[in-house]
Amino acid sequence: MSVIGAERPGTEPSWAVAGTRAPSGEVVPEAPSTGARAPGRPALLAKLLRSPLTAAGAAVVLVYVFLALAAGVLAPYGPTEQDLAVRLAPPGPAHLLGTDSLGRDILSRILFGARIDLVIAVTVVAATALVGSAVGLLAGYAGGWVDEVLMRVTDMFLAFPSLILAMAIAAVLGPSLPNTLVAIAAVSWPAYARLMRGQVLALREALYVEAARSLGASPGRIVLRHLLPNALGPVLVQATLDMGGVIVTAAGLSFIGFGAQPPTPEWGLMVSDGRRTIMEQWWVATFPGLAILLLVLGFNLVGDGLRDVLDPRWRR
């Protein structure tokens, strides 16, 4: 490091390190982060909606949220209401999307199913992001044997295909919707642990972290005040993209009988009910499948846009 008073023209003096004291007695302020400052909420929203694809994805997700909240008002029939006189009726004025093998209105079941699948996605992603980020944060900052133990446990979960492991856990716990949430959460947290650990390892030796440490900041303050806010960007992107993955996994478990059980209006279960008559009564399985497709696509588009905003390296 150069000696005070001998700095080259156009360079910062050697004492200009975040958190240190200048010759004038003033403390140099801490660097906020590595890279660009995170945009505020209005600026972040404006940048997100600047992309037509991201705006379309956000619109799709908001429409699904509205339909789920207003399902009780918008649905023309109850989700479990049966009428065998109109079983397997094609789409028409009385039943816009047709009926299933028990005469239940498919549109009503899709609307109420949106509640179930959105709750599954939000609950699982929130739980796994919280647990996985905590594990990764602890492992990345503590290092040593703590890092080794936590990462080896993480590797054990990552060694199994996630869907197969979720099926095994759901089979052991028993087929039900709450057990489906537990099974999906159990196989989803390692991705967040790995992601957060990598971010912490890249940030813990940053200049502003070293300055905070030299000023006597406690480990807890360093982690919560300096590391966590700067490592959350990739985690938020991963969480948004995982929303669609969780919905697909939950639908898959219900499809094979390990998830929601009849007469629950869950989309995967509805697709499973219609697979036997897919060639003749195509609407029974097609419309729930399209509901899954559009919602997953919406979350993926929002996740891609959020990634472009929070990580300049991905901007097109």
N, C-alpha and C positions, 0 to 999 in steps of 0.2 A: 504494500500500500504506500502511496506517495506521502511525503512529509508535508506538514502544514506549511503553506506559503510557497511550496514548490510545485503546485499543480500546473498541468499543461493548460494553455488557453482553450476555452470551449468545453472543459470537463468540470464535473462537480468536485468541490474540495473534498479532501479525504475524510473530513469530519461529518460530511452530509450523509449519514446513515440513519435510517428511520429509527426514532426513539433515542438517539444520542444527543448530547448537549453541544451546541455550537460555541465558539469562542465568545460570542456576544452574550451568552447565558441562556439563550432560547433553546427549547427542546425541539428537535426536528420531528415533525409529525410522522405517524406510522403510515406506511404504504397500505392502501386499502386492499390490494389483492395483486395477484400476478395476472397480467393481461388487462383487458378492458374492464372498466367499471360496469357492473351489472345495471341494465337499464331499469328505470322506475316502472311502476305498474302501468301508467298511461302509455309510456313509450314502448313497453313490452307488448301491450295489447295492440298498439298501432302497427308494430313491426310484424306481429303474428298475422294480423288481418291483411297485411300488404300482399301476401301471397294468395292467389285465388284458390289454390288447392287447400291451403291451411284454413282459409275462411270457409270453404265448402265443408271440410271435415268438422270444424267447430259448429257449423250450422246443423249438420247431421246429428252430432252429439246432443246439442241443445234441443233439437226436435224430439229425440228419444227421451231425454229427461222430462220434457213437458208431457209427452204421451204417458210416461210412467206415472207422473204425479197426478195426471187427470184421467187415469184409466177408469176409475170408478164412475166418472161422468161421461166419458166418451164411449165406453164399451156398451154395445147394444144389448148384450146378454151377460149373465154371470159366467165366470171362467170355468165353472164346473157344472153349469146347467145343461142337462141332457134332454134331447128330444129324438127318440129313436125313429119317429116318423119321417125325419129329414136326415137320417144318417147318410154320410158320404155325399151330401148334396153339393153340386158344383157351385162356383161363385155366381151369385145372382142378387136381385134387389133385397131379398129377405136376409141373406147371409153374403156379405160383399166378398169374402174370401172363402166361402164354402163352409162345410162342416166336416168333422172327423167321423171315425167309426162309431162313436157313441152319440152322434148328433150334436156335439158341442160346437159353438161358433168359433171358428179359427181366429177371426179378427179380435174377438174379446180375449181369447187366450193369449194371443201375441201381445196385446196391450198390457195385460196383467203380468205376462212373462217378462216384459221389459223391466218391471220393478224388481223382480227376482234377480235377473242377470246383472243389472246395474248395482244392486246391493252386493252381490257376490264379488263383482269386479272391484268396487270401492273398498269393501272390507278387507279382502285378501291383499290388495296392493298396499293399502295403508299399513296393515299389520306386518307384511313382509318387508316393506321399505323401512319401517321403524326398527324392527329387529335386526335385519341385515345391515343397515347403516350403523347401528350401535356396535355390532360385532366388528365390522370393518374399521370403524373409527378407533375402537379400543386396540385392535390388532395393529393397525398402522402406526399409531402414536406410541404405544407401549413397546412394541418390538420384542426381541428376545424370545424367551420361552412362551410368553403369552401369545405372541404372534404365531409361533409354531403350533401350539395346541389348537388355537381357534381355526387356523387355516387348514390343519389336517382334518378337523371335524368337517369343515366346509368341503374339502376334497372328497370326503366319504359320501356326502350327499350328491356332489357333482358326478361321482363315478357311475351313478345309475341314470338311465334315461328317465327324464322327469315324469312323463306320462305313465310309464310302467311302475315307477315308485309311488306315484299318486294312486294308481289302481290298487297296489298292494296295501297301502295305508287305509284307503277307503274300504277295502275288503275286510281288513282286520277290525276296523271300527264299526263296520256295518253300513249298509247303504242308507243314506239320509242326506238331506241338504246341509245341516250343520257339519256333519262329518266330511262332506265334500269340501267345505271351506277349510277345515283343518288339514285335509290331505293336500290341497293345492298350496296352502301357505307353507306347509312343511317342505315342499320341494322348490319353492320360489325364492326363499330368503338368501340362499348362497350367492346368487348373482349380485345382489345388492352389497353383500359383504365384500366380495371381490372388487366391485366397482369402487366402493368407498375406501377400501384399503389402498387401492392404487392411487386415488386422488390424495389421500393423506400422505402417502409416501412421497409424492411429488411436491407437496406443499410444505411439509414440516421443516425442511431445510431452507425455505425461502427467507429472503432478507428481512421482511417484516416480522416473521415468526422468530427469527434469531434476535431481532431488536426487542420484541416483547419479552423473550426469555431473559435477555441481559438486564432488562429493567426490573426483573423479579416477579413477572406475572406467573401465577400459579398454573400448573398443568390444566386444571379444569377451565380456567379463563382462556388459555391458549386454544384449547380444543373447541370450546363453545363460541368464543368471540372471533377467532382468526381462522381456524381450520374448517369448521363445519359450514359457515356461510359461503366460503369459497369453493367447497366441494359439493354443494347441493345441486348445482346445475345439471351435471350428467345424471344424477339420481332422479331428478324430476323428469328428465327426458325418458329414462328407462321406465319409470313408473307409468308415464302416459302410454308408452308403447306396450307395456305389460297388461294394460287394461284389456286390450283385444285378446292377448294370449290367454288371460285368465278366463275370459268368456268362452273361448274355444275349448279350453281344457274342461271347464265345468260342463259344457254341452257334450263333450266327448264322454265324460264319466256318466252323465245321465243317459246317453245313448246306449251304453253297454250295460246299464243297470246298476252302476255303483253310486250314482248321484241322486237327484231328486226322484221321488217315487210318485206314482199315480195317486190322485188326480192332479198333482201340482202342475200348473201351466208353465213349465220350464221349456225353453226352446229346444234344447237337445232331446228332451223326452218326447216332445211333439214330433220331431224329425224321426225318432225311433218308432213312434206309433204309426207313422205314415210310410215306413219303408216297405211294408208288406204289400201295399197297394199303389206303389209309386208309378207303375206303368198305366194303370187304369184311372185312379184318382190322384193325379199328380199334385193337386193343390194342397193335400194334407201335409206333405213333407216340404214342398217347395217354398211356401210362404214363410214358415219359421226359419228355414235355411237362409232365405233372403234377408230376414231380420237380423240374423247373426252376421251375415256378410256385410251389410251396410254399416252396422254399429262398429264392427272391428275395423272396417275401412276408415270410418270417421276418426276413431282414436289413433290409428296409424298416421293419418294425415296431420292431425294436431301434433303428434309426437315428432314427426319430421320437421314441422315448422318450428316447434319449440327448440329442437336441437340446432337448427340454423340460427336462431336468435341468440341462444345462450353460448354457443361455441362458434366463434368466427371462422375456425378452420373448416367448417362444413358448409359455409355459405357459398351459394352458387353465383 
